[in-house]
């Protein structure tokens, strides 16, 4: 979703508005009595909200339109969680904190990109339970945001809540109460993930990124050669080793994985990997982008594609030393299956 309004707001205004959103989020979700009024007013009346994980309306919808609809959805979700303990409701009501390890501001578009950690309150054991989400925010002026897209793996989020619930039950069995809600527990980690060492020009990073996207469409060897010998590749969707592993290291291991994918049906039926948008942070050598994982034409012209967000870290010499992909593997698998059904029906 590219924005036609280029450079309308200053970086200072974007940063002030983003900092305000984070501060209000901190305070509102631990407020007693619970009050989201200030948080809702960080968004415009006509805000568009995409949830590319669990979705809305029990997963049937991925988009909400308007601040009123956002308020109704969130209020209903929290009320249902309180009323339905058999539906793992309590953990939903105990997700109180959203630390931000990093963010990027794009003043030309009026965007903010960030990672939020969906963090539970202390179950009483001091253990931290959290799961990450990538967000794209588009500014609407007057300290308000008019668009948000959140992408995460809802299966990982659900399992994190189960682990928290088990920890809470163990604490209860030991007669350990939950500590009071405290801002320090959710202390924001804003921009803690900094890159050290050499920096590169935007032009060099752009050329390397263009080369990477071109190589990603080609042979596994060409794709793997875009990474350094010691690169880390993190997959927060399907994962590796049938989902038991979230990260692999080293170009050789990455090549083996690319080769396996290129020989596996229907994964090998993906065609171009269109990039909807990308944002470069030259101060850290990062690129964050949205990818449309698009399948080949099944035979009748139907387009099958699924969105994912990725973050890459540049290492110089047209190579990258880190990549992280995040998406909903259930929706991705469903897209594969729908493509297969149409493909097979046309044989």
ABEGO torsion letter per residue (X at the ends): XBBABBGABBAAAAAAAAAAAAAAAAAAAABOBBBAAAAAAABBAABBBBBABAEBGGGABABBBEAAAAAAAAAAAAAAAAABAAAGAAAAAABABBBBABBBBBAAAGBBBBBBBBBBBBAGAGBBBBBBBBBBBBBAEGGBBABBBBBBBAAAAAAAAAAAAAAAAAAAAAGBBBBBBBAAAABBABGABBBBEBBBBAAAAAAAAAAAAAAAABBAAAAAAABBAABBBBBABAEBGGGABABBBEAAAAAAAAAAAAABOAAAABBBBBBABBBBBAAAGBBBBBBBBBBBBAGAGBBBBBBBBBBBBBAEGGBBABBBBBBBAAAAAAAAAAAAAAAAAAX
